[in-house]
Amino acid sequence: MLIRLFFLLASFSPTIEEWLWKRWYQKLASSYKKKDWRFMNYGYAPINSEPLLTLNNEEDEKNRLFIQLYHYTLSDIDVKEKNILEVGSGRGGGADYVARYLAPSSIIGVDFAKNAIDLCNQFYHHHNLSFVEGNAEKLPFPNDHFDVIFNVESSHCYGNMQAFVAEINRVLKPGGIFSWADLRTVKSMEKDDDIFMSSPLKLLLKKNITPNILQALNEISDQKKEAINKRVSYFWRSLFFEFTGVRDSKIYHGFEEGKMVYFYYRFQKP
């Protein structure tokens, strides 16, 4: 019942949907403030003999599937000594990985949930990493500012994808790279593909990575269920199971049945 109510309200309008997602992420950040939960994506599992990512410590190894999604999103992109922006930085795990492993000159994480930004500023203290509050549809940065921008599993919460893509084009330097990965229904992916293709950004790569996402969900489903049963009250568990995409959730079956897709796009600003 709680799940149906959430998605019913979200379907009324893009503005209401964005407001609901923002409230949800604010609540998550204020309710659980421990650093052991740093990633909020579905994860990425290499298949078809893709090489495994080398990680440096036990904590990163525990978060391997989530980190691999960021690694894939930025693979073959030179970010060393570059100025980087993550739009939709959540609890900061992805930006932290990039700061530590890929050696950018600077990386800024921006998110619309102030509570999440406050958590990130408590969690991470690298010289090249910072977090600021801001809306993806009106980014608080000057024109032509970043060498690389990435956006991982966040834009499905936005009210206006066209405004978001326009902002990316505005703050990205000429020649800069924009890397995007997210889930959609098949119908909404077609709509957003039209938005991407009508923007000034030049498409470099487009790939359906749904099989990799589904495999990651399979591999980590039991771990997620155990954590939710341990930390979340019974009233909220069904919503958390759906939110995290555990096996047998509507999201999981959507991927399995081909009703949901997960795509990766890479663009360059002319």
N, C-alpha and C positions, 0 to 999 in steps of 0.2 A: 504493500500500500504506500509506504513512504517513497519507494523508488518511483512508482507511477505518478505520485503527486509532484515530485521534483521535476520529472521530465514533462509533465503536463504544463506546469507553470513556465518552464523554460521554452515551451513551444509557442507561447503567446506572442512574443516579439523578441528581436535580437537584443534590444535594450534590457528587457527583463531577464533574458538568458544571461547576459554579461553580469548584471547585478547579482543574480543568484550564484554564479560561479565565484564572483569576488567575495561574497559573504561566506561561501563554503570554504574557500582557501584562507580567509581571515580566521575562521573558526578552527580549521585544522592547525594553523600555526600557533594559535593561542592555547589550544587544548593539549598539544603534545610538543614540548620544548626540548626534548632530548636529541642529541646529535646523532644517535644511531639511526635515525630516519632522515636521510639527506637527499634521497632520490624519489621522484614521484612518477617516473615514466614506466612504460610496460616492459622495457628491456628489448634487447636485440640478441638473437642467437645466430652465430655464423652457421651456414649450411653450405653444402656443395663444395666442401674442402677449402672454405675460406680460412685464412690463417687466424690463430688465436692471438688476442692482444696480450702482451706481457705487462703484468702489473707488479708493483714494487713492494706491497705489504699486505698483511692479512686482512685489514679492514677493507682495502680496495678489492681484494679477492672476494669478499662477502658480497660486494656490490657489483660484481663483474658484469652481469647481464645488463644492468642499468648503464654502467660506464661504456659498455660496448655500443650502445645506441649513440652516445655522444661521439665516440671514436669513429663510428661509421659516418655520422653526419659531417665530420670534419676531415675524413680521410682524403688524402691527396690534395689538401689545401694547406699552403704554407702560411702558418700563423705565427711563426717565430719572429719575435721583435715587432709584431704588428699590434695595432690598436683594435681590440675586439669588443663586440657587444653581444650579450645574450639577451634576447627579448623573451620574457616569461621565465625568469630564473628560478622560481619556486623556492625550495629549501636550499638551493645553492650548490648541490652536489656536482652538477655538470660544470658550472663555472669554476669550481674548486679543482676538478680534474684537469680542465684546460690550463688553468694557472700553473699547476704543479708539473704536468707532463709535457705540455706543448710550448712552454716558455714564450708566451706573448709579451710584448712590452707592457701592455695593460689589458685588462678585461673588466668590463663593467656588466653587472647583472641588473636588469631592470624588471620590476614586477609591479602589478597593480595592487597587490595585497601588502599593506604596510606592515602587518604583523610578521609576514614572511621575510620582508626586508630587515626588520629588526632582529629576527633570529639569525639571518645570514651574517649580519654585522657582529653578532656575538660569537658565531661559530668560527669564522674564517678571518685570518690575520696575515695574509700574504701581501708582500709589498706591491704586487702587480694586480691585486684583486680588490674590487669595491662593489657595493650594491646601492642602488638608489630606487626610490619609489617613482613609478611613472606608468602612464597608459600607453599601450602599444599603438593606439590610434592617434596619439599626439605625443610623440617621444620628446623628452626634455633635453634635446641635444641640437647643436647647430648643423647646418647643411654640410654635406661632403666631409663627414668627420671620421668615419670608421673604415678600416681596411677590410674587415670581415664581420658579418653579422650572422648569427644563427638563432634558430627558433625551433625548439624541440617539444612536441606534444603539448602545445599551449594555445595555438590559435583557434582551436575548436571552441574556446571560451569567449572569443571576441565577438562584439556586436556588429562590426563592419570590416570585413576582410579587405574591401577595396581601399578603405582609409589606411589600414595597416600596411598594405603593399605600397601605397603611395608614400607613407612615412619611411619605410625601408629605403625606397629609392631616393628620398630626400637626404637622409643622414649618411648614406653609403657613399664613399669616395668613387669618382670615376675609375673604372677598372677593378673596383672592389667586388667581393664575393658575398652572396647571400645564400645560406644553406638552410633548408626548411624540411621538417619531417613531422607528420601528424596523421591522425586517423579521421575518417569521414564515412558517412554513408556513401554508397555509389553515386546517388543523385547529387548530393552536396559537393562531392569531389569534382564532378563534371562542372558544376557552377564555379567552384573556386579555380579550377583549371582555366576557365574562360577569363577570370580576373587576372590570373598570372600572365596568361598569354597576351592580354590586351595592355599590360603594363610596359614601360620602357625597358624593363630588365630583359636581358638576353638569356634564354634557356640554354644551359650547358649539359644538364643531365636530369633525367626523370626515370624513376624506378619504383615499381610496386614491391614493397618489402614486407607485405602482409605475412608470407610464410615464415620469415625470420621473427616477426613479432609474435605470431601464434606459437612458434616453438619456444620462445622465451617464456610466454605465459604458461605453457605446459610445464616447463622445467622449474618454475618458481611458485606455482600455484599452491602447493602444500605448505610451503614456508609462509606465504602470505596469509593463508587461512589460519595457521597456528598463531601468527602474530596478532591477527584481528580478534580471534577468540580470547586471547590473553589480555589484550589491552582495551578492547572496545566493548561497551555495554551491549546487552542483548538487543535492545531497542534499535540501535544504530548499525548492527552488524550486516544486515542485508544490503544497506546502502553502501557500506564499505566494501563488501564483496563485489558489488557491481562497479564501484569506482575503481577498484584495483584490477578488474578484469580477470578474476580467478576462474578456474575451470567451472563450467556450467552457468556462468553469469550470462546475461543478455549480450554484453559486449563480446565475450568469448565466442558465443554461438554465432554472433553476427559476423565475426571474422571467419569462423569455420564454414558458415553457409554462403559466404560471398556477398552478404548484404553490407558489411563494413569492409573498408579497405584502409591500408596504411601506406602512404606514399612518401617518397623522398624526392625533393627537387633541389637543383643547384642552379643559381643564376649569376650573371655578371652584369654590373652596371656599365653601359657603354661610355 
